[in-house]
Amino acid sequence: MGQVNDTKTALVTGANKGIGFAIAQGLGAIGFTIALGARDGARRQEAVERLDAAGITAFGVPLDVTSDESVAAAASALEQRAGRLDVLVNNAGIAGRADGGRQDPTTLDLDVLRTVLDTNVFGVVRVTNAMLPLLHRADSPRIVNVSSTMGSLALGAGGPLMAAYAPSKSLLNSMTAQYARRLADTPIIVNACCPGFVATDFTGYNAPRAPEQGAAIAIRLATLPDDGPRGGFFDDEGVIPW
């Protein structure tokens, strides 16, 4: 573990469970101090204790990505604690209710669509823009947006009909490209990734991949060299078509 890495801080949103926790654990294992962002206080504390038990330096950050006040408070807390941010992983995401045809495009519940977009897209913009001043203070800052191949228009948005969730990831991918263009002349490298079909409560644990496998691509993008790719969409196999 190099000295340079010892003081690097990574904020992972929605990190108390599933892929988010696995990303936090993976980054912590290679020397990052983990700022563990989560809404629920008890779950957040339990996740921090699990990281501590694994020898990882971690602290909890109360964070509701749908709240301007919560996000501003999180940025302030990070500034006081770390002074800068080296990695931001926008992992927090929701599938939204799909019962009763709520995500069938022909009977789409607009309230479900609004709710999903508020977390999966607006939440990412809210958190990213609040953290940018801290990211600009880092030597090799990275932003990783956790997306899904369900958002790929080229692949035909496979999987079940999810007319709120899938388009939210298409929009997140487009937003990732916009950030990458805007930050092209800065050290901040922005990419999106798909962790694959991972066994978490998100998928009812009915999936072939472990959270650690799903986290691997996010960890790789979070630790890219300074000449690494920008504004791309990746999984374990490589580039995913938009």
C-alpha positions in Angstrom: 0.0 0.0 0.0 1.8 3.1 -1.2 1.9 6.3 0.8 0.3 8.3 -1.9 -2.8 6.1 -1.8 -3.1 6.2 2.0 -4.8 9.6 2.1 -7.0 9.3 -1.0 -10.7 9.5 -0.2 -13.5 7.8 -2.2 -17.2 8.6 -1.8 -19.5 5.8 -2.8 -23.3 6.6 -2.8 -25.8 3.9 -1.8 -22.9 2.0 -0.3 -24.5 0.3 2.7 -25.3 -2.9 0.7 -24.9 -4.8 -2.6 -22.7 -3.5 -5.3 -22.1 -0.2 -3.6 -20.7 -1.9 -0.5 -18.6 -4.2 -2.7 -17.2 -1.1 -4.5 -16.4 0.5 -1.2 -14.7 -2.7 0.1 -12.7 -3.1 -3.1 -11.5 0.5 -3.0 -10.8 0.3 0.7 -8.7 -2.8 0.2 -6.3 -0.9 -2.1 -5.8 1.9 0.3 -8.6 4.4 -0.1 -10.3 6.0 2.8 -14.0 5.3 2.2 -16.7 7.9 2.7 -19.8 5.6 2.8 -22.8 7.5 1.6 -26.2 6.1 2.6 -29.6 7.3 3.8 -30.3 4.9 6.6 -28.3 5.7 9.8 -28.3 2.2 11.3 -27.4 0.5 8.0 -24.8 3.1 7.3 -23.1 2.5 10.7 -23.3 -1.3 10.3 -21.6 -1.0 6.9 -18.8 1.2 8.3 -18.3 -1.3 11.1 -18.0 -4.1 8.5 -15.4 -2.2 6.6 -13.5 -1.3 9.9 -13.5 -5.0 10.7 -11.8 -5.7 7.4 -9.1 -3.2 8.2 -10.5 -0.5 6.0 -10.5 3.2 7.0 -14.1 4.3 6.6 -16.6 6.9 7.8 -20.3 7.3 7.3 -21.8 10.2 5.3 -25.6 10.8 5.7 -26.6 11.1 2.1 -30.0 11.3 0.4 -29.2 11.9 -3.2 -32.8 13.3 -3.8 -32.3 16.1 -1.3 -30.4 19.3 -2.0 -29.9 19.9 1.7 -28.5 16.4 2.4 -26.1 16.6 -0.5 -24.8 20.0 0.5 -24.3 18.8 4.0 -22.4 15.8 2.7 -20.1 18.0 0.7 -19.5 20.1 3.7 -18.8 17.1 5.9 -16.3 15.7 3.3 -14.5 19.1 3.0 -14.0 19.2 6.8 -13.0 15.5 7.1 -10.8 15.1 4.0 -10.3 18.5 2.3 -10.7 17.0 -1.1 -12.3 14.1 -2.9 -10.3 11.7 -5.2 -13.1 9.4 -6.4 -16.8 9.8 -6.6 -18.8 6.6 -7.4 -22.4 7.5 -8.2 -23.8 4.1 -7.3 -27.2 4.9 -5.6 -30.0 3.8 -7.8 -33.5 2.4 -7.7 -35.5 0.2 -10.0 -38.9 1.7 -9.1 -42.2 -0.1 -8.7 -43.1 -2.3 -11.6 -46.2 -4.0 -10.3 -49.6 -3.5 -12.0 -48.1 -2.4 -15.3 -46.4 0.7 -13.7 -43.3 0.2 -16.0 -45.1 -1.0 -19.1 -44.7 1.9 -21.5 -48.3 1.8 -22.5 -49.5 2.1 -18.9 -46.5 3.9 -17.4 -47.0 5.5 -14.0 -45.5 8.9 -14.3 -45.0 9.1 -10.6 -42.8 6.0 -10.8 -40.9 7.6 -13.7 -40.4 10.8 -11.7 -39.2 8.9 -8.6 -36.7 6.8 -10.6 -35.3 9.8 -12.5 -35.0 11.8 -9.2 -32.6 9.2 -7.8 -30.9 7.7 -10.9 -30.4 10.9 -12.9 -31.1 14.1 -10.9 -29.4 12.5 -7.9 -26.3 11.9 -9.9 -26.2 15.5 -11.1 -27.0 16.9 -7.7 -24.1 14.9 -6.0 -21.6 15.4 -8.8 -22.0 19.1 -9.0 -21.8 19.4 -5.2 -18.6 17.4 -5.1 -16.9 18.9 -8.1 -15.1 21.6 -6.1 -13.5 18.9 -3.9 -12.7 16.7 -6.9 -10.9 19.6 -8.5 -8.5 19.7 -5.5 -7.3 16.1 -6.2 -4.4 15.1 -8.4 -6.1 12.3 -10.3 -9.9 12.7 -9.7 -12.3 10.1 -11.1 -16.1 9.9 -11.4 -17.7 6.6 -12.0 -21.5 6.4 -12.8 -23.0 3.0 -12.2 -25.3 2.4 -15.2 -26.8 -0.7 -16.9 -26.8 -2.3 -20.3 -30.6 -1.9 -20.0 -29.9 1.8 -20.9 -28.1 0.8 -24.1 -30.1 1.9 -27.1 -27.8 0.0 -29.4 -28.4 -3.3 -27.6 -32.1 -2.7 -27.6 -32.5 -2.2 -23.8 -32.7 -6.0 -23.1 -34.2 -7.5 -20.1 -37.8 -7.0 -18.8 -39.9 -4.0 -19.8 -38.8 -1.3 -17.4 -40.0 1.9 -19.0 -38.8 4.0 -16.0 -35.6 2.3 -15.1 -34.1 1.5 -18.5 -34.6 5.1 -19.9 -33.1 6.5 -16.6 -29.9 4.7 -17.4 -30.0 5.9 -21.0 -30.2 9.4 -19.7 -27.5 8.7 -17.2 -25.2 7.5 -20.0 -25.9 10.7 -22.0 -25.2 12.8 -18.9 -21.9 11.0 -18.4 -20.9 11.9 -22.0 -21.9 15.6 -21.3 -19.7 15.7 -18.1 -16.8 14.1 -19.9 -17.0 16.7 -22.7 -17.2 19.6 -20.2 -14.3 18.2 -18.1 -12.1 17.1 -21.0 -9.4 19.7 -20.3 -9.3 18.9 -16.6 -7.7 16.0 -14.7 -11.3 14.7 -13.8 -12.0 11.5 -15.8 -15.7 10.5 -16.0 -17.0 7.2 -17.2 -20.0 4.9 -16.8 -20.1 1.2 -16.1 -22.4 -1.8 -16.0 -21.8 -4.2 -13.2 -23.8 -7.0 -14.9 -26.6 -9.1 -13.5 -25.5 -9.3 -9.9 -27.1 -11.2 -7.0 -28.3 -8.4 -4.6 -31.7 -7.5 -3.1 -32.1 -5.3 -6.2 -32.4 -8.5 -8.3 -34.0 -10.7 -5.6 -30.6 -12.5 -5.4 -31.6 -14.4 -8.5 -28.5 -13.6 -10.6 -25.3 -15.3 -11.5 -22.7 -12.7 -10.5 -21.4 -11.9 -7.0 -21.4 -8.3 -5.9 -17.5 -8.4 -5.9 -17.6 -9.3 -9.6 -20.0 -6.5 -10.3 -17.8 -4.0 -8.5 -14.7 -4.9 -10.4 -15.3 -2.6 -13.4 -16.2 0.4 -11.2 -13.0 -0.1 -9.2 -11.0 -0.3 -12.4 -12.5 3.0 -13.7 -12.0 4.6 -10.3 -8.3 3.9 -10.5 -7.6 4.7 -14.2 -4.3 6.2 -15.1 -4.2 9.8 -16.1 -4.3 8.8 -19.8 -7.2 6.5 -19.3 -10.4 6.6 -21.4 -13.0 9.4 -20.9 -16.7 9.5 -21.4 -17.0 5.8 -22.1 -19.4 3.0 -21.1 -17.7 -0.2 -19.9 -18.3 -3.6 -18.4 -15.8 -6.5 -17.7 -15.6 -7.3 -21.4 -14.8 -3.8 -22.5 -16.7 -1.0 -24.3 -20.5 -1.3 -24.3 -22.3 0.4 -27.3 -24.4 3.4 -26.3 
